[in-house]
Amino acid sequence: MINHTRSEDASHLKSHMGIYAAPVPDKALVNPSIGDNSKSHSKMGFNHPQLGPMLCPVKFLIKYNKDPTKEKIQAGSLKVTAALWPAYLYPGDSPGKDFDPDDIIKGLFRGYLLSCVCIFGL
C-alpha cells in the first residue's frame, strides 16, 4: 500500500515538474517541455538544457557550461554521486547561484525547487 501511494505521489509530481522547475513560472516554464507524457527520456535529466544545471553537483556548476564538464557528466566519465550536492538544493536566481564553496552548509536545502515541491506535498 505504501509503495503504491509513494509511486502515485511521484507520478503526479512528474507531470507538474515543468512548472516547479521554472524559477518564475508566471513568466516562462522550462523549455523544452517535460510534462508532455512522452515516453522518451532523451531530453530529461542532464540532457535537458535547464534541468541539467539544476542536477549538476554545485561544486562543478561554475564550470558546467564553460568547459567539458557537461559532456563528461553526460558521458558518465565524471561520476555524480550522492555525496555531491546538486545545485537545486541551494538558493539563487538560478539554482546554486548563491552557493558558498567555503561554507557548503550555508543555504543548503533553501533552493526554490524544494519549497515548491514541499508545498505540493502538503
N, C-alpha and C positions, 0 to 999 in steps of 0.2 A: 504494500500500500504506500509506504513512504517513498520508495523508488519511483512509483508511478506519479506521485504528487510532485516530486522534485523534477522529474522529466517534463511534466506538464508545465510547471513554472518556467523552466528553462526554454521550452519551445515558445511560450508566449513572449518571453523577453527577447528572443531572437528576432521576432517579427517587428519589434519596436526599436531595435538597436540602431537603426539608421537615424532615428530621432535623438536617442540618448547620446550617441557618439558625436553628434554635431555640437560644437561649443555654443552656438547661437541658433537653435533650431527654428526660431521665428524668421530668421533671415535665409538660412540655407541648410539643407540636410547633407549627409555625406554623399559624395558623388565619385564613382558610380554607386547607384543604389544597392543596398544589401538586403532589403526586405522584399525582394521580388519573388520569393518562394522558389528560386532557381535551385536545381539540384547540383549545379556546378559550383565548385569551391575555388575555381581558378582566380577569382578576384577577391578572395577573402584573406583575412589574417595579414601576414607580411606582404602579400601580393597586392593588397589594396592601398592606393596612394594616401588615404587619410588614416586608415586603421593601422598600417604598418608602423608609422612613427609612434602611435599610442602604445603598441605592443613592444616596441624596441626597448631593451634594457636602458634605463635612464642614463647610466654611465656611458653608453655609446651614442646617445641621442644627438649630441653636437656633431658627431662625425657621420651620422646616419645618412644624410643626403649629400654630404660633401666628398665622400670617398667610397671605396668599395665595400664599406661595412654593410650597406643594404644588400648588395649582391652576395656577400659572404653569409649573411643570415638566411637569405632566401635559398641559397645553395646548400645550407646546412654545414658549411665549413667553420662557421662561428656558432658555437653551441649556445642556445638560450636556455638557461636552467632556472629552476625555482629560486635559486639564490640571487638571481639578478632581477631586481625590482623593475617592472615595466613602467614606462613613463606615465601611463594613465592614472597611476596611484598618487601622483604629485600634482600640486596646483600650478596654474599658469593659464594665460590666454590660449596657449596651445599646451597640451599635456606635457608636464615636466619642465616647462619654461622656467619655473621658479626653483628648480632643483639646486640644492647647495651641496657640491661634492665634498665639502669639508664637514658637513653635518647631514648624513643621509637619512636620519630620523626626522629632521625638521621638514614638516609639510607632508610626511608620509601618510597616506590614506585620506588626503584632503583634495584629491582630484575631483573635478566636476562630474565625471562619469560615475564615480561611486555614489555621489549624492543623488544623482538621477535614478540609478538602479535601486538604491535603498528606498527611495520614495515609491518606486514601482512595486517593491515587495511588501509594502505596508498595506 
